Amino acid sequence: MAEPASKKVETVQINQATFQKQQSFLYYFVKRGIDILGASAGLLLTLPVFLLISLLYLYGDNKGPVFFGQTRVGKGGNTFKMYKFRSMIVNAEQVLKNDRALYQKYLQNNYKLEPHEDPRITKVGQFLRKTSLDELPQLINVLKGDMSLVGPRPVIVEELKEYSHRLDEFLTVKPGVTGYWQICGRSDVGYPERADLEFYYIDHQGFKLDFKIITNTILMVVTGKGAY
């Protein structure tokens, strides 16, 4: 007796789902290995840079903590401290919130201000941001498993509303040191376009896209495009 067509379709769908699940597991397993190797190599190679930048925080207006940790939202909605070289004055967030008009402008301008009007950024900090050197400590987040080398940009809690229409999907992926948003304009691209770019990555993530993003990120860092 021939097997019903509906049964065959159901079998094919089950097999496809199993294959996709296996592919997904392999991708994330290999990606985690690449994250560990890449972050470890990156930290070793840039150790002299870490030491040199740290010296800048011993004197003058920059004196204070070398690293800045800000609470960001990660995979599954779990929060973590994302590390950067401190590019701002001490107590920068409180200084911004104390100026209500400027803080409202910050919120309305996709959570950023132009460098010339931002009272928080130091001169050294402007250089670190322009060269993207301030992002290097995020390799520590990658080793810890909070972040991946490639993924959506980690957001603050207030930004979650920008992803509300697909929030569950957004929270299924680890945030990245770099991602599709960065190679498509970075700070030059605000919401809601930024959210669209992040969802494009989530929908199309894979080794090929990750490689493209890493390659283009290197070019972006060299040119300084979209960094401030």
Secondary structure, DSSP 4 states (H G I P E B T S, - for coil): -PPPHHHHHHHHHHHHHHHHHHHHHHHHHHHHHHHHHHHHHHHHHTHHHHHHHHHGGGSGGG-S-SEEEEEEE-GGG-EEEEEEE--B-TTHHHHHHHSHHHHHHHHHTTS---GGG-TTB-HHHHHHHHTTGGGTTHHHHHHHTS-EEESSPPB-GGGGGGGGGGHHHHTTS--EEE-HHHHTTGGG--TTHHHHHHHHHHHH-SHHHHHHHHHHHHHHHHHTTT--
